[in-house]
Amino acid sequence: MPLDKPIPNTVLLATLPSEEILKQLFLNLHSQQKLSLSSLIDLYQQTVKEPFIPLFIFTKTPNPAQALVKYLKEKENYSHNDISLLLHKDPKTIWGISQRAKKLKFHQNKLHQQTPYQFPLSIFQESSRTISENIILYLNKTYHLQTKQIAKLLEKSPNTIAVLLKRAKA
């Protein structure tokens, strides 16, 4: 029984499925506490303690895998073995990606800047989609961004984003 509005306090939370309890909590935080989507996402990030990857590392890069591995290695100080475990990839594959990523440069001024768009590391564990498809699908579903908005953020053409989004949803 999906609920789209807050339920009365008389209903016992134990009688609801976990998803409905969470939905009620979000409805309350949004309507009564006036928390924005970005605040809810920040709260989730603090609770889960999962590494989050900033959007800027994927802009102006032809290879998102190289950008991700370089970021995890150099900025988050993970070893190749740790990265391979986090991403569910072979350590030799991660080492190879890391070697090819050495030429990649991150904009120093963006490293310390806060971005409203971040990705939980767990989305990159999905092996049936590419890293780009996971990024675009996450931006579309979580932040409700349209193709043109995503294209602008990633500095790619809207047609490229539309094709990747269609593939990701398939």
N, C-alpha and C positions, 0 to 999 in steps of 0.2 A: 504494500500500500504506500506508494510514493506520496510524500508530503511537500507542498510548495509554500506553506505558511506555517508559522509557529504553532505548535500544539499546546493545549492547556497543561498546566503544571500537574494536573491530577493523573495524567497518563504516566505509568511507571516506565522509566527508561529501560528497565530490564526486559520489557516486552517488545522493544523495538530492535530490529537488526542494527548492527554496528554502523552500517552506511547511513541509516536514517538518523541515528544519534549524532553522528558527525555532521550531517546536513542540518539538523536542528541547531547544533552549536554554531555552525557558520551563519545560519540565518539570524541567530541572536547576536553574534558578534558584528554582523553587518548592519542589521536594523537598529538594535538598541545601543550598541557600543560605538556605532558609526565608524567601524574599521574598514579601510579601503582594501582592494584586492592586493595591492603591494604590501600592506601591513599584514594581511593574512598569510601571504607567501613568506614574508620575513619571519613570522611566528612559527610557521611550519619548518623553515630552515633551522631555526634555533632549537626546535624540539627534536628534529630528526638527527641533527649533527652530521648530516651527509655533506660531503664537499659539493660546492656549487661552482659552476664554471661561468665566468662572465661572457656576455655576448661578443664584446669587442674582439676577442681573440679569433673569431671566425670571419671578421670583415677583412676584405682585401687579401684573402688567402685562397689560392687555388686548391689547397689540400687540407680539409678540416681535420683529418686524422693526424697530420703532422702538427697542426696548431694545438690540438688537444694534448698530444703526448708531450710536446715541448712545454706547454703550460704546466702540466702535472709534474714534469721532471724539474723544471727550473724555478717555477714560482711556488709550487706546493711541496717541493722537495721529496717527491716519491721516487723510489728506485724503479728500474725497468721491471723487476719482478713484481713489485707492488702494483704498478700500472697494469701489467698483464693480468693480475688477479682481479683488479677493479673492473677492467674492461672485458674480462673473459676472453682474452686473446693469448696466443702463444708468446712466450717471452722473446723468442727470436724475431717474431714479427714486430713486436714493440721496439726491440733494439734497432731493427732496420729502419723503422719509421723515424725513430729518434735520430739516427745518423743522417737521414735525408732532411730532417727538420732543422739541422744546425744553422742553415743559411737564413732561416726564417727570423724576422725581427718583429717584436711587439713594439708598438708606440709607447715610449716611456711615460708620456703624459697621461695616457689612458690607463696605465697599470694601477694608478692610485685613485682613479675617478670612480665614483659609485655609479652603477648602471641599474636601472630598474629591471633589466632583463638578464636573468641568470638561469642556468640549467642544472638540475640535480644530476650528479654523475651517473646515477642509475639509468637514465634514459639512453646512455651510450652503450649499455650492456645489451640492448636489443639488437640481435645479430641479423634479423630478417630485413632490416632497413639500414640504409647508409647513415653516416653521421649527419650529413646535410638533411636527409629526409627526417631524421629524428628532431633536429633543431627546428625545422620549419613546421613540422606537425605540433611540436610542443608550443611554439609561439602562437600558432593558430588556435589550438585547443585551450591552452592555459590563459593566455593573455588576450584571446579573441581578436588577434590581429588579422587584417586582410592581406591578400597577396601583395598589393602595392606597398603597404606599410612594411611588410617583411622584406621586400625587395630593397626598399630604401635603407633599412637597418643593416642588411647584409651586403649592400652595395652590389647587387646583382640585378639582372633584368627581371621584370614582373613575369615574363613568359617562362623563364627558367624556374622561378619560384612556383608558378602554377603547375608546371610539369612535375616537379619534385613533390609538391603537396598531393597531387593526384596519385602518384606512385605510392606515397606514404600511407594514404587512406585505403589503397587497394588491398 
